[in-house]
Amino acid sequence: MAAIGAVVESLDCIETMLDDLRALARRHNRYDVHEGHYASVGAALLWTLEQGLGFDFTPDVREAWVTVYGLLSSAMIAASSEPLSRAA
């Protein structure tokens, strides 16, 4: 959740977050996280936000979170598939 919060706060300068996201992806690899897990986490995040925000979880808010999580997970998936010499 901290990573998602950091991405939300840094949307205007997302490029600066890429090194941190790559490092996070490498840590996730050590925990045996696979590409398919990101979709499950994204679905759980959206469900949690919908439950917590209720009527404030508008279509625009949903779309924004889908976009943010898509950026985060795509960057992490890409980094996790990089050769170790490049990702280290």
C-alpha positions as CSV (number, residue, x, y, z in Angstrom):
1,M,0.0,0.0,0.0
2,A,2.9,2.3,0.7
3,A,4.1,1.9,-2.9
4,I,0.7,2.6,-4.3
5,G,0.4,5.7,-2.1
6,A,3.9,6.9,-3.3
7,V,2.8,6.4,-6.9
8,V,-0.4,8.4,-6.4
9,E,1.6,11.2,-4.8
10,S,4.1,11.2,-7.7
11,L,1.9,10.9,-10.7
12,D,3.2,14.1,-12.1
13,C,6.8,12.8,-12.0
14,I,6.3,9.0,-12.3
15,E,9.6,8.6,-14.1
16,T,11.5,9.3,-10.9
17,M,9.7,6.4,-9.3
18,L,10.9,3.8,-11.7
19,D,14.0,2.8,-9.9
20,D,12.1,2.4,-6.7
21,L,9.5,0.3,-8.5
22,R,12.2,-1.9,-10.0
23,A,13.7,-2.5,-6.6
24,L,10.3,-3.3,-5.2
25,A,9.7,-5.8,-8.1
26,R,13.0,-7.5,-7.3
27,R,11.9,-7.9,-3.7
28,H,8.6,-9.3,-4.8
29,N,10.5,-11.9,-7.0
30,R,12.3,-13.1,-3.8
31,Y,8.8,-13.6,-2.2
32,D,7.9,-15.8,-5.3
33,V,5.4,-13.2,-6.6
34,H,4.4,-14.0,-10.2
35,E,2.8,-11.9,-12.9
36,G,-0.6,-13.3,-12.4
37,H,-0.6,-12.2,-8.7
38,Y,-0.7,-8.5,-9.8
39,A,-4.2,-8.9,-11.3
40,S,-5.5,-10.5,-8.1
41,V,-4.0,-7.7,-6.0
42,G,-5.5,-5.1,-8.4
43,A,-8.9,-6.7,-8.1
44,A,-8.7,-6.8,-4.3
45,L,-7.6,-3.2,-4.2
46,L,-10.5,-2.0,-6.3
47,W,-13.0,-4.1,-4.2
48,T,-11.5,-2.6,-1.0
49,L,-11.7,0.9,-2.3
50,E,-15.3,0.4,-3.5
51,Q,-16.3,-1.0,-0.1
52,G,-14.5,1.8,1.8
53,L,-15.5,4.7,-0.3
54,G,-19.0,3.7,-1.0
55,F,-20.8,6.3,-3.1
56,D,-17.6,8.3,-3.4
57,F,-16.1,5.4,-5.5
58,T,-17.4,7.0,-8.7
59,P,-16.6,5.8,-12.2
60,D,-14.0,8.5,-12.5
61,V,-12.3,7.5,-9.2
62,R,-12.4,3.8,-10.3
63,E,-10.8,4.7,-13.6
64,A,-8.1,6.7,-11.9
65,W,-7.2,3.8,-9.6
66,V,-7.2,1.4,-12.5
67,T,-4.8,3.7,-14.3
68,V,-2.5,4.1,-11.3
69,Y,-2.4,0.4,-10.4
70,G,-1.9,-0.4,-14.1
71,L,1.2,1.9,-14.2
72,L,2.5,0.4,-11.0
73,S,2.0,-3.2,-11.9
74,S,3.2,-2.9,-15.5
75,A,6.4,-1.3,-14.3
76,M,6.9,-4.0,-11.7
77,I,6.1,-6.8,-14.1
78,A,8.5,-5.4,-16.7
79,A,11.3,-5.0,-14.1
80,S,10.8,-8.5,-12.7
81,S,11.4,-10.0,-16.1
82,E,14.6,-8.1,-16.7
83,P,17.9,-10.1,-16.6
84,L,19.4,-10.0,-13.1
85,S,22.5,-8.2,-14.3
86,R,20.3,-5.3,-15.5
87,A,17.9,-5.4,-12.6
88,A,20.5,-5.6,-9.9
